Every structure is written in structure tokens, then in C-alpha cells.
């Protein structure tokens, strides 16, 4: 399984949906709460090519985007192969 990192905040419905999909797929992931670790926010922005919203999701070193992006990959049948890499 590929290493999955997701940057989130509390009270973010998109974060909850994204984490829910990862759990549904039984994927282990590292969650970085930028509301609890604000010093990691700049790290997220740099890794996400300037994107400042959460969630920001990475599979390995590949930035796949936010919640809608991950669900779109799943709908296209591409997410599982990325997770298996």
C-alpha cells in the first residue's frame, strides 16, 4: 500500500468525507491536523502547490488534491491503483 497523508482541520465536512472514504477502503493514512499543528500549514501549502484549503491529500509524494478530487479518481476507477502503488 502507498503511504497516504491527509491534511485536515476539525469541523471540516470535506475532511470527514475524505477520511471516511479512506477508512471504507481500509487504507491506513497519516492525518495532519493543521488546526492543532499550525506550523505544518506552510508545509501543506508548499506540498500542494499553493493550495490553502483542506483537505489536501497525498498518495506517496503525488498530490491528488482535495476531497472532490479523490472522489472523482474513485469514480473513474483510478484511486485503487494509486493506493496499491
C-alpha positions in Angstrom: 0.0 0.0 0.0 1.1 3.5 -0.8 1.6 5.9 2.1 -1.3 8.4 2.3 -1.1 11.7 4.0 -4.1 13.9 4.5 -4.0 17.5 5.9 -7.2 18.3 7.8 -9.0 20.6 10.3 -11.7 20.0 12.8 -15.3 20.8 11.7 -14.4 20.3 8.0 -17.1 18.3 6.3 -14.9 17.6 3.3 -12.2 16.3 5.6 -14.7 14.0 7.2 -15.8 12.7 3.8 -12.3 12.1 2.6 -11.2 10.3 5.8 -14.4 8.2 5.5 -13.5 7.1 2.0 -10.0 6.1 3.1 -11.5 4.1 6.1 -14.1 2.5 3.8 -11.2 1.3 1.6 -9.3 0.2 4.7 -6.4 2.4 3.8 -4.0 3.4 6.6 -3.2 7.1 6.5 -1.3 9.8 8.3 -3.6 12.7 9.3 -2.0 16.0 10.0 -4.4 18.4 11.7 -3.3 21.9 10.8 -5.6 23.4 13.4 -3.7 21.5 16.1 -0.3 21.9 14.4 -0.4 25.3 12.7 3.3 25.2 12.0 2.5 22.4 9.4 0.2 24.7 7.4 3.1 26.1 5.3 4.4 22.6 4.7 0.9 21.7 3.3 0.7 24.8 1.1 4.2 24.1 -0.3 3.4 20.4 -1.0 0.0 21.3 -2.5 1.5 23.9 -5.0 -0.1 26.8 -3.2 -3.5 25.4 -2.3 -4.6 26.5 1.1 -7.9 24.7 1.6 -8.3 21.4 3.5 -8.2 18.6 3.0 -5.1 18.2 0.9 -4.4 14.6 0.1 -1.1 12.9 -1.0 -0.6 9.4 -2.1 3.1 8.8 -1.8 4.6 12.1 -3.0 1.8 12.6 -5.5 -0.6 15.4 -4.7 -4.1 14.2 -5.7 -5.9 17.3 -4.5 -8.9 17.6 -2.1 -11.9 15.6 -1.3 -13.7 16.1 -4.6 -10.6 15.2 -6.5 -10.2 12.0 -4.5 -13.9 11.0 -5.1 -13.5 11.8 -8.8 -10.5 9.5 -9.0 -12.5 6.8 -7.2 -15.5 7.3 -9.6 -13.1 6.9 -12.6 -11.7 3.7 -11.1 -8.2 5.2 -10.7 -8.0 5.6 -7.0 -7.4 1.9 -6.0 -4.5 1.5 -8.4 -2.8 4.7 -6.9 -3.3 3.3 -3.4 -1.8 -0.1 -4.4 1.4 1.5 -5.7 
